[in-house]
Amino acid sequence: MTSMSAVTHIPVLLKETLEALSVQPGGRYIDGTVGAGGHAAAILDCSSPGGQLLGIDADPEAIKVATERLQAYGGSVRLVNENFVNLQAICFRYDFYPVHGILFDLGLSSLQLSDQSRGFSFQHDAPLDMRFSPSQEVTAADIINTYSEAEIAHLIRTYGEEGRSRRIARHIVQQRPIETTLQLARTIQQATGGRRGRIHPATKTFQALRIAVNHELENLEAALKQAIDLLGFEGRLVVISYHSLEDRIVKRFMQQESRADEPRLRLINKKVITPSEAEIQLNPRSHSAKLRAAERIANQCEQHVVVKEFIVSREIDAGGWRRPGLLKKLRRAFVMP
Ligand SMILES: C[S@@+](CC[C@H](N)C(=O)[O-])C[C@H]1O[C@@H](n2cnc3c(N)ncnc32)[C@H](O)[C@@H]1O
């Protein structure tokens, strides 16, 4: 097994991420996919003095690496080993809201891809696991060996956007049990008649399995909805995705929220941001990255509530009442710290 810390993970679109987050000294940020802590360290540097960061990752190994990497930032950083599907509950638990910015850098880290025991890649033979966290129950082997042929074909077509899904599913079912990455890659190669073009024929099926094992698309949708309520006004939401299914969800979400009758977001970059040729040369993993960013705005209804509550609190003050709880609630909900 390759040690996780022996491999370096280069943060993707780093400069663009910091700009899109509009990181400022004293700001409060959430990194929903802290990984090896590359983006997190840069956010902490730029938000110094006084910046704070809550870093979340479902993978306990990533949290170990990030803990080591971010040790120097002491009390400015809190790391949590949980799934970002619970984003709001985590922030409420640690009283970490409203925030100036939230980052999701989706998918896998180089550490996970190069870890020979996790089964994310067919570059090395490993058990078909693919779970971000060992606390999840279903592995890729469970799906491959227990789902029906039709279910496997559907999954490969939907999450892998693979045109040869039926043929691949038929071969998988014929070859079962399949326990390792190389066994699966070989089965797919037989089903498809080998490599056509630059992409290995197993690439899309591996992507589909990983998405299914980790409920990646459902979790992303749920987290985006929660993120919006955690942002203070003018707080930034930044998402880096690595395949079209993820990017479609992010694009639709930001568009809907910015075009609604009562919009809660304003798009920062109308056109998606992608890495330069130089970055791709330096870090080939970045080639499919797409960054989208939006800013939280107050819709009319929220503005109305702020004004009304403010008036009420002033009236209460005028009557000699002190309502620190109400004021604190107002400050929390509507004013940046
Ligand atoms: C591309 S890496 C992040 C790398 C990080 N930005 C850095 O600079 O080191 C993605 C990370 O997100 C984590 N992840 C993916 N989906 C997650 C989820 N639903 N909840 C929590 N963490 C998740 C993965 O475990 C992985 O460590």
The ligand as an SDF file (V2000), in Angstrom:
LIG
                    3D

 27 29  0  0  0  0  0  0  0  0999 V2000
  -10.1440   16.5730   -5.1550 C   0  0  0  0  0  0  0  0  0  0  0  0
  -10.0100   16.1260   -3.4900 S   0  0  0  0  0  0  0  0  0  0  0  0
   -9.7980   17.6480   -2.6400 C   0  0  0  0  0  0  0  0  0  0  0  0
   -8.3820   18.1360   -2.6270 C   0  0  0  0  0  0  0  0  0  0  0  0
   -8.1650   19.4070   -1.8330 C   0  0  0  0  0  0  0  0  0  0  0  0
   -8.8810   20.5170   -2.3880 N   0  0  0  0  0  0  0  0  0  0  0  0
   -6.6880   19.7520   -1.7300 C   0  0  0  0  0  0  0  0  0  0  0  0
   -6.2770   20.8220   -2.2120 O   0  0  0  0  0  0  0  0  0  0  0  0
   -5.9270   18.9760   -1.1590 O   0  0  0  0  0  0  0  0  0  0  0  0
  -11.6310   15.7080   -3.0700 C   0  0  0  0  0  0  0  0  0  0  0  0
  -11.8230   15.2540   -1.6460 C   0  0  0  0  0  0  0  0  0  0  0  0
  -13.2180   15.3130   -1.3890 O   0  0  0  0  0  0  0  0  0  0  0  0
  -13.5830   14.2530   -0.5700 C   0  0  0  0  0  0  0  0  0  0  0  0
  -15.0160   14.0350   -0.7730 N   0  0  0  0  0  0  0  0  0  0  0  0
  -15.6450   13.6900   -1.9140 C   0  0  0  0  0  0  0  0  0  0  0  0
  -16.9750   13.6020   -1.7110 N   0  0  0  0  0  0  0  0  0  0  0  0
  -17.1710   13.9250   -0.4040 C   0  0  0  0  0  0  0  0  0  0  0  0
  -18.3350   14.0290    0.4040 C   0  0  0  0  0  0  0  0  0  0  0  0
  -19.5580   13.7660   -0.0750 N   0  0  0  0  0  0  0  0  0  0  0  0
  -18.1790   14.4180    1.6900 N   0  0  0  0  0  0  0  0  0  0  0  0
  -16.9450   14.6990    2.1920 C   0  0  0  0  0  0  0  0  0  0  0  0
  -15.8110   14.5850    1.4790 N   0  0  0  0  0  0  0  0  0  0  0  0
  -15.9270   14.2120    0.1880 C   0  0  0  0  0  0  0  0  0  0  0  0
  -12.7020   13.1000   -1.0150 C   0  0  0  0  0  0  0  0  0  0  0  0
  -12.5450   12.1530    0.0200 O   0  0  0  0  0  0  0  0  0  0  0  0
  -11.3980   13.8250   -1.3630 C   0  0  0  0  0  0  0  0  0  0  0  0
  -10.4990   13.7970   -0.2790 O   0  0  0  0  0  0  0  0  0  0  0  0
  1  2  1  0
  2  3  1  0
  2 10  1  0
  3  4  1  0
  4  5  1  0
  5  6  1  0
  5  7  1  0
  7  8  2  0
  7  9  1  0
 10 11  1  0
 11 12  1  0
 11 26  1  0
 12 13  1  0
 13 14  1  0
 13 24  1  0
 14 15  1  0
 14 23  1  0
 15 16  2  0
 16 17  1  0
 17 18  1  0
 17 23  2  0
 18 19  1  0
 18 20  2  0
 20 21  1  0
 21 22  2  0
 22 23  1  0
 24 25  1  0
 24 26  1  0
 26 27  1  0
M  CHG  2   2   1   9  -1
M  END
$$$$
